[in-house]
Amino acid sequence: MNGIVRSALRATTLRGVLSSSCGSNNGGQPARALWNLYGRRQTVETSVAPLVSSLKLHDLRIRRCYSKSHTKAEKELVEFLAEEIVAEKKAQKLKMIPTTLEGFSVSLDGAEVNLEKKDGSDTIHISFNVNHTVDAESEDETSQSYENAEIAEMKSKPTFTVDIVRGNQTLGFTCSFIAHRNPPTENYTDTYNDLFSIDEISLYEGEHSDKVYSVAGEILDGYLYDLLMNYLEEKGISNEFAEKLINLSTCYEHTAYVSLLEGLSKFTSGK
């Protein structure tokens, strides 16, 4: 009998538990509230984790950005450039580029230099580019400088064009400065002391194009070549003018170099 009573009591208790948790809507609210609370906790935990990760990633990106703009290499570069700019400015021979040269007006456009003058009915244009034109002085001059504990001077010797315009026609010359020549020997003496040579000559109407015929100076008849050099000299393109052209190009190239250093310093420092 006691066993039957205990079984009946267990069954009654079990039904009560089941009815309180699953029976009616009102009775199921505590269980559902507990489930919802657990669910919210999981939702908060899963949403907070990406937020924390995002903040850490953002902070990491800021640190990387900061480190990139303030690296050791950039700091050393800025410090060096500051000293280099001061030294280069002290070495400048001309603070201002002249606006005229031997009767030619001088105009500057980036690395391009243009000279122009009127000669009777002709207009003479000279143009050159200072990029990649700097070389040290000749070996003999350099060795002498080293013996005197001096540094060889850097000079800009660009290839330049001379256009003589008469009406609709243009006589064009491409010229370059002659490299250092060996001193005369017993068996050879150079009677010509030209600083530049004619590389190419052309004659055309209107605008120049690739269709225009041109001839290399080195294959011209020797006497014709000399006459053309004399013609250029009469137009003011002489050895003396060539020396002044070198000085102009050297000074302007140096000015452009200093400007590049200053721009590089500002770019690197972020100013």
Secondary structure as UniProt FT lines:
FT   HELIX           2..18
FT   HELIX           19..23
FT   HELIX           25..69
FT   HELIX           72..91
FT   STRAND          100..101
FT   TURN            102..103
FT   STRAND          104..109
FT   TURN            110..111
FT   STRAND          112..119
FT   TURN            120..121
FT   STRAND          122..129
FT   TURN            131..132
FT   STRAND          134..136
FT   HELIX           139..147
FT   TURN            148..149
FT   STRAND          154..156
FT   STRAND          160..166
FT   TURN            167..168
FT   STRAND          169..177
FT   STRAND          196..205
FT   TURN            210..211
FT   STRAND          214..216
FT   HELIX           217..219
FT   HELIX           222..234
FT   TURN            235..236
FT   HELIX           239..269
//
